[in-house]
Amino acid sequence: MSEHQANGKTIFLTGATGFLGKVVLEELIRRRYELNVGKVIVLIRPSKQSTVGIATREADLASRFYGEVATSKCFAKLPSDWTRHVQPVYGDLGQAHCGLDASTYESISRETTHIIHCAACVQFDLSLSESLDINLKGTLAILQLARMCLKLERFVYTSTAYVTPHKGNNPIHEVLAPLGPWISAQEILDTLYSGSINETELLRQTGHPNTYTLSKCITEHIVLKSCDSIPLIIVRPSIITAALERPYPAWSDSASAGVGLVLGVQDGGVSALTGNPTAFVNLVPVDFVADFLVDEAF
C-alpha cells in the first residue's frame, strides 16, 4: 500500500455496476490526488448463479467487478493500474449488515470516511412493496452502516427530483415532498403493510405516477427522520442521460430513460411523441450528476 493510499480518504460506494455509479467511481479515481482519495470500496451484489462456497463467492465477486465494471470503456482513460485503488466487497443491501461478513463490515466501519449511495431500483412497474424493499430498506441498511463508521465525514444519498409530483412551472424546493393526506411516511408504511390500502389508491392520494418515485419520496422522509447526527446530504437529479464530456462525449452503457428515448428515435422504434412541444425536458448528463455527488461528498 502506498503512503497516499494509507493516509487518504476511504469512500464506500454503492451502485458501481450501474450507469451512474461507474461515472462516480471514474470521477473518484481520476480526482484521487485532488480529493485525497486513498481507496474506494465498492459493494458488489452476488450474481443469481452464485453459491455459498467461499471460493465460488470470491470468483463471482472478481467476475462481476472485472467483467461488469473494470472492463467498461468508462475507465479507459485512467492509468492501467487504477483498480489497485479499488476494493470490491461482496454484499447485498437486501440482507442484514448489507450482506457483508462480520470482519468486512467491521473494517469498513473502521476505515470509511465518506459514503456515496447510488444503488437503487428504477423500475416503474414493480409493486410498491418491491420498490421499498430495495430503495428504502437498502438505504436504511447503509444508514445503519453509517452510524457505525467512526471517521464518517459525509453520507451522500442519491434520490430523484421526482420525489415531488408537481404540475405547471412551480419550482421544486429543497424540502421534503408533501405526502398528500398522510401525516407521515411511517403512517403510509404501516397502512400499506397492514393491507388496509392498495398501492393504486396510495399513488392516487399522493399524486405519484409510479411506485419508483413514491418509494424514493418515502425513503427521503424516513432517512431524514432516522439520520440523527449523521452528516447526510440528499441529491435529487432529474432524468440522467448520456455524458456531456466525461468519460467521453455521449458515453452511456444504459438504454434507460433519456438514452433509451434517443436510441428509440435513432433506430426507428419511436416515430412520434405525444406531449407539449414547448415544454422543457428535464435531462441531465451523467457526468454533471457524478461531479455534483462527489463535490457534495467532499
C-alpha positions in Angstrom: 0.0 0.0 0.0 1.4 3.4 -1.0 1.7 6.3 1.5 -1.1 8.1 -0.3 -3.4 5.1 0.0 -2.6 4.7 3.7 -3.3 8.4 4.5 -6.1 9.1 2.1 -9.8 9.0 2.5 -11.8 5.8 2.2 -15.0 6.0 0.2 -17.8 3.4 0.4 -19.7 3.4 -2.9 -22.8 1.5 -3.8 -24.2 1.1 -7.3 -20.8 0.8 -9.0 -22.1 -1.8 -11.5 -24.7 0.8 -12.7 -24.6 3.7 -15.2 -24.2 6.5 -12.7 -22.1 4.5 -10.2 -19.5 3.8 -12.8 -19.1 7.5 -13.6 -18.9 8.4 -9.9 -16.1 5.7 -9.5 -14.3 7.1 -12.5 -14.5 10.6 -11.0 -13.2 9.5 -7.7 -10.2 7.7 -9.2 -9.4 10.4 -11.7 -9.5 13.1 -9.0 -8.0 11.0 -6.3 -5.0 13.3 -5.6 -7.1 16.4 -5.6 -9.6 14.8 -3.2 -7.0 12.8 -1.2 -8.8 9.5 -2.0 -6.8 6.5 -0.8 -9.3 3.8 -1.6 -12.8 3.3 -2.9 -14.7 0.3 -1.5 -17.4 -0.8 -3.9 -20.3 -3.0 -2.9 -20.9 -5.8 -5.5 -24.1 -7.8 -5.3 -23.8 -11.6 -5.8 -24.9 -12.9 -9.2 -28.0 -15.0 -9.3 -25.8 -18.0 -10.1 -23.5 -17.7 -7.1 -23.4 -20.2 -4.3 -22.4 -20.1 -0.7 -18.9 -21.6 -1.1 -16.2 -19.1 -0.2 -14.1 -19.9 -3.3 -17.1 -19.6 -5.5 -18.2 -16.3 -3.9 -14.7 -14.8 -4.4 -14.7 -15.9 -8.0 -18.1 -14.4 -8.6 -17.0 -11.2 -7.0 -14.0 -11.0 -9.2 -16.1 -11.9 -12.3 -18.7 -9.2 -11.6 -16.2 -6.4 -10.8 -13.7 -7.1 -13.6 -16.4 -8.3 -16.1 -19.0 -5.6 -15.5 -17.1 -2.6 -14.1 -13.4 -2.6 -14.7 -13.5 -3.5 -18.4 -16.0 -0.7 -19.1 -14.9 1.9 -21.6 -15.9 4.4 -18.8 -12.4 3.8 -17.3 -10.3 3.6 -20.5 -8.6 7.0 -19.9 -7.5 6.1 -16.4 -4.0 4.7 -15.7 -3.8 1.0 -16.4 -3.3 0.2 -12.7 -6.3 2.2 -11.5 -8.0 -0.9 -10.0 -5.4 -1.0 -7.2 -7.2 1.9 -5.6 -10.5 -0.1 -5.5 -11.6 -2.8 -3.1 -14.6 -4.7 -4.3 -16.6 -6.3 -1.5 -19.4 -8.9 -1.7 -22.7 -7.7 -0.3 -26.4 -7.3 -0.7 -28.4 -4.3 0.5 -31.4 -6.6 1.0 -29.7 -8.5 3.7 -28.7 -7.7 7.3 -25.4 -5.8 7.6 -25.6 -5.2 3.8 -24.8 -8.8 3.3 -21.2 -8.3 4.4 -19.4 -10.8 6.6 -18.5 -9.6 10.1 -14.9 -8.9 9.5 -15.5 -6.9 6.3 -18.3 -4.9 8.0 -16.0 -4.1 10.9 -13.2 -3.0 8.7 -15.5 -0.8 6.5 -16.9 0.9 9.6 -13.4 1.5 10.9 -12.0 2.9 7.7 -14.8 4.7 5.8 -14.7 8.5 5.7 -17.3 9.1 3.0 -20.4 7.1 1.8 -21.9 7.7 -1.7 -25.1 5.7 -2.1 -26.1 5.4 -5.8 -27.7 1.9 -5.8 -31.4 1.9 -6.5 -34.1 0.1 -8.5 -35.5 2.5 -11.0 -38.2 0.1 -12.5 -41.6 1.8 -12.7 -43.6 -1.4 -12.8 -42.7 -3.1 -9.6 -45.1 -3.3 -6.7 -44.7 -0.6 -4.1 -43.6 -3.3 -1.6 -40.9 -4.5 -4.0 -39.6 -1.0 -4.7 -39.5 -0.2 -0.9 -37.6 -3.5 -0.3 -34.8 -2.2 -2.5 -34.9 1.6 -2.3 -36.0 2.1 1.4 -34.6 -1.0 3.2 -31.4 -0.9 1.2 -30.9 2.8 2.1 -31.7 2.1 5.8 -29.0 -0.7 5.7 -26.5 1.9 4.5 -27.7 4.4 7.1 -27.1 1.8 9.8 -23.6 1.2 8.5 -23.0 5.0 8.5 -23.8 5.0 12.2 -21.0 2.5 12.8 -18.4 4.5 10.8 -16.0 6.0 13.3 -14.5 8.5 10.8 -17.5 9.4 8.7 -17.4 12.9 7.3 -20.3 12.8 4.8 -23.1 10.5 3.6 -24.5 11.4 0.2 -27.7 9.8 -0.8 -28.9 9.8 -4.4 -32.6 10.5 -4.7 -34.6 11.9 -7.6 -36.1 15.2 -8.5 -39.4 13.4 -9.0 -40.0 12.8 -5.3 -42.2 15.8 -5.7 -45.0 15.2 -8.2 -45.9 18.6 -9.5 -47.6 20.2 -12.4 -47.0 23.6 -14.1 -44.0 25.7 -13.7 -43.8 25.8 -9.9 -40.3 25.4 -8.5 -39.2 22.3 -6.5 -38.0 23.5 -3.2 -35.2 21.8 -1.1 -37.6 20.5 1.5 -39.3 17.1 2.0 -42.0 16.5 -0.6 -45.7 16.6 0.6 -47.4 13.3 1.3 -51.0 14.2 0.3 -53.4 13.5 3.2 -50.9 11.4 5.1 -49.4 12.6 8.4 -46.1 10.8 7.9 -44.2 8.3 5.7 -44.3 5.9 8.6 -48.1 6.1 8.6 -48.1 5.2 4.9 -45.8 2.2 5.5 -47.9 0.9 8.4 -51.1 1.2 6.4 -49.6 -0.4 3.3 -48.1 -3.4 5.2 -51.3 -3.9 7.2 -53.1 -4.4 3.9 -55.5 -1.5 4.7 -54.9 0.2 1.3 -53.8 -0.9 -2.1 -51.0 0.8 -3.9 -53.2 2.2 -6.7 -55.1 4.2 -4.2 -52.0 5.2 -2.4 -50.5 6.5 -5.7 -53.7 8.5 -6.4 -53.7 10.0 -2.9 -50.0 11.1 -3.0 -50.1 12.2 -6.7 -47.2 9.9 -7.7 -47.2 8.4 -11.2 -45.4 5.2 -10.3 -44.1 3.2 -7.4 -40.5 4.2 -8.0 -41.0 7.9 -7.3 -43.2 7.2 -4.3 -40.6 4.7 -2.9 -37.9 7.4 -3.2 -40.2 10.0 -1.6 -40.9 7.8 1.4 -37.2 6.9 1.7 -36.3 10.6 2.0 -38.8 11.1 4.8 -37.7 8.0 6.7 -34.0 8.6 6.3 -34.1 12.2 7.4 -36.2 11.3 10.4 -33.7 8.5 11.3 -30.3 10.1 10.4 -29.7 11.6 13.9 -26.3 13.3 13.8 -25.1 11.6 10.6 -23.8 14.3 8.1 -26.3 13.5 5.4 -26.8 15.2 2.1 -29.6 14.2 -0.3 -29.0 14.9 -4.1 -32.0 15.0 -6.4 -31.0 14.6 -10.1 -33.7 14.7 -12.8 -33.6 12.2 -15.7 -30.0 11.1 -16.1 -28.8 10.8 -19.7 -25.5 10.3 -21.7 -22.3 12.1 -20.7 -21.6 15.6 -22.0 -17.8 15.3 -21.6 -16.6 12.6 -19.3 -15.6 9.9 -19.6 -16.4 10.6 -23.3 -19.0 12.8 -25.0 -22.2 10.9 -25.4 -21.0 7.9 -23.4 -23.6 5.7 -21.9 -23.9 2.0 -21.1 -27.6 2.2 -20.3 -30.6 2.2 -22.6 -32.9 3.6 -19.9 -34.6 6.9 -19.5 -33.4 9.7 -21.9 -30.8 7.5 -23.6 -33.4 4.9 -24.4 -35.6 7.5 -26.0 -32.8 8.8 -28.2 -31.9 5.2 -29.3 -35.6 4.5 -30.0 -35.8 7.5 -32.3 -32.5 6.6 -34.0 -33.5 3.0 -34.6 -36.9 3.9 -35.8 -38.7 2.3 -33.0 -40.1 5.7 -31.8 -41.6 7.7 -34.6 -43.8 10.1 -32.7 -44.1 11.5 -29.2 -47.3 12.9 -27.5 -46.6 16.0 -25.4 -46.3 19.7 -25.2 -43.8 20.9 -27.8 -42.9 24.0 -25.8 -42.1 22.0 -22.6 -38.6 21.6 -21.3 -37.2 18.1 -21.0 -35.6 17.5 -17.6 -32.5 15.7 -18.7 -29.1 16.0 -17.0 -25.8 14.5 -18.3 -24.5 11.7 -16.1 -21.1 13.4 -15.6 -22.9 16.5 -14.2 -24.6 14.3 -11.7 -21.4 12.4 -10.8 -19.5 15.7 -10.4 -22.1 17.0 -8.1 -22.3 13.9 -6.0 -18.5 13.9 -5.5 -18.3 17.6 -4.8 -21.1 17.3 -2.2 -19.3 14.4 -0.6 -16.1 16.5 -0.2 
